Amino acid sequence: MTDLGFGFLNAMEHGEKRTAFEEKVVAALGESSKKYFTEGPTLPNWTLGFQLSLEMVKMAYGTVKSKAIEITEDNYTLEKALEVMTPFRITEADITGKGGQYRRHKWHVNRPEMLVSSDPIFDELTKDDVELARKNTPREFIADVIVPDSTIEKETEGGNTLDKILALEPLSENEPILVHYHGGGYARGSPGIYRGALLKIAKETGYRNANEKQPRGIVAFSPWTDLSGTRPAKIENAKYDFIASTGRESVLSAARLYMAPGKKVDEEMLELLKHPFASPLYGNFDDCAPIYMQSGEAEILINDNDNFAKHIGAKSVVIEGMEHPGFNTDDKNLYERYVGMVHVFFLFEEANESHAAIKGVGNFVRRLEK
C-alpha cells in the first residue's frame, strides 16, 4: 500500500479510534476488491493495487472533513487547526530495507538574515518570526537528505564519511543535487511522507536529495498553480481524487491556511491569492529554469495545470503505462498528463504510471546534463 495510507495509519495512536478506523479500512478494501473483479476498475488503467491504495488514502483524508466542519472563522485558533491536521503532519515513509538512507536536519528561524522580509507579502510573517524569536520559541525548518545505497558506497570509496554524505552541504563544488520543496500542502501534509518516492528518484538520477540554492531545472508534481479560485476546477474528478476541492468555503481550506489562516474571505484576501508567490499562474517565467510538469488527468487540479502549461508555453503530452517515452523536442518547458491518475500519483507505486513518472524525472535530469 502507498506510503500516504500507511503513513496516516501509523501516525494514529493505538486505541479505540485506530481500531475502528482499521476495521472500516478492511471492510472498504474488501468491498473495493469485490467491485474491481465483478465490475472492473474504476478507470480502465487502474491496477487493483492502485485502486485499493487510493481507497485507503481517501478514507484517511476523509477523517479531516468531519473534524473540520466544527471549526469556523469565529472559533478558529491555530491550536484547533493543528489538532485536525496533526496525523497528516507527522506521517513518515519507512525506507528501511529499500536501498537507501536518510538524515533529518533541523534549524530555527532566528538568524538575523532570516528575519528580514524580502517582499511586502512576507512582512506580516516576518514580524511573527521576529516576535517568536524574541520569545525564544522560533519556528523550525526541517530538511531530509535522502541518499541511495549505491551513492553511499561510491562516495565512501571516494573518501567521504557517512556523516558528510548525509549532510546538507554539496559533496563537491559542482555536485548536482535534487531538492524537493514541500509547498502549500505543508499545513495538512508531511515532508517525511515523500521519502520513499524521493529515494526512487534519487536512484533513477544518481543524485542525492538535499538542499541547494540555484536550480538548473524544476520538476512540478501535480502543482497547485492558481489559488485564486477564479477559474473552475475539475470538480467531476472529485470522485476519483483524494484531495478536497479547491474551494475557499472552509476556514481550513488549503489556500486559506497557506496565505491567510483564520481570516475572513474579503477583497484583500482575494487579491493576495493572486500574488505570483501564491499563484504561479500570475507570474513571469521567461527567465526561469526549464520546467517539467506532471499532472494526473483524474485529479482536481488538472484544469489549473493545463492553464499553467499554456502560460509557460509547454505543449501537452499524454502518457499511459509504465514506460516513459523520453523527450523528442527542444522545447524549454515540458508538460505531461497521465491517464487516469490522481494528485501526486508518483507516490502510488502500485500505479503503472508512477513508474513512468519516475523515469520521466530521470530523463529530464539527463536532458539538463547535455
PyMOL commands that set and color helices and strands:
alter all, ss='L'
color gray80, all
select helices_A, chain A and resi 3-11+16-39+48-68+78-89+112-114+120-134+149-157+162-165+184-188+191-205+235-239+254-259+267-272+280-282+302-311+345-347+352-369
alter helices_A, ss='H'
color red, helices_A
select strands_A, chain A and resi 100-108+140-148+177-178+208-209+218-221+291-296+316-319+334-338
alter strands_A, ss='S'
color yellow, strands_A
deselect
rebuild
show_as cartoon
